[in-house]
Amino acid sequence: MSAYSLTEGLYLYPTPAGAYYAACSVETDKPRQFLRALLKQKQTYALNIANLQLLMNQDEEQKCMELLHHCQKLGWIQGLDTVLQYPQGALEEILPEWLSKISEHGKVLLADSQGFYLSSHGFPHETAEELSALSAEIATVHERRSGLLMNNMGLASHAWAVIDAAGNSQVGFWPLFIGNNRFVVAISGIPHFNQPEFVSLVWALSMRYAIK
């Protein structure tokens, strides 16, 4: 008999850490599949075994409970008291506000894999253009040297940064892998990915680009 039990009246939603884990790599594992499935829904799902089986693509109740416990233990999933709807509005209009909340200095942009920025907050236009182009060049270098970084050195992160003498990021480039798309969040200063707006950002990108 399972030692797990579900709390009634809650709705499943990724934490900022869970949203980051879902999007920070192209790798696929069961937790990522579950988190990515949550981020493709128009609203939060009620916490019950039927929804877990659907979202996890798993019929065995015990395995569903084990995976949920694993995600909860790592701080990737949370239970909300009320239903949360997918953010409404055009991405072009709502992205700047979300982006401004995840940067120490309010200077942040979202770029695509071609080196063009989709949205920017706090950066002058010319700076945003150059940083976006740089993000694409960094991605090319990372892919070319991924064997060294990942296989030889065991560095799984795709993020790069220009740092100061103390090792703090002056400007960082943080990839988000959404479906078959690669985006980069370029941030001046320390990133604040622990904000609810970061989950909204990944959710919105997933709804737009990860659903076939």
TARA-V953985 format. One record per helix or strand of 2 or more residues. SS is the DSSP state (a for helix, b for strand). FROM is the first residue (numbers start at 1). TO is the last residue. Records with the same first field share a line. If there is no record, write none. Layout:
# TARA-V953985
SS = FROM-TO + FROM-TO
This chain:
# TARA-V953985
b = 11-14 + 77-80 + 108-111 + 117-121 + 160-163 + 169-178 + 181-188
a = 16-23 + 30-38 + 49-56 + 61-73 + 91-100 + 125-144 + 146-152 + 196-209
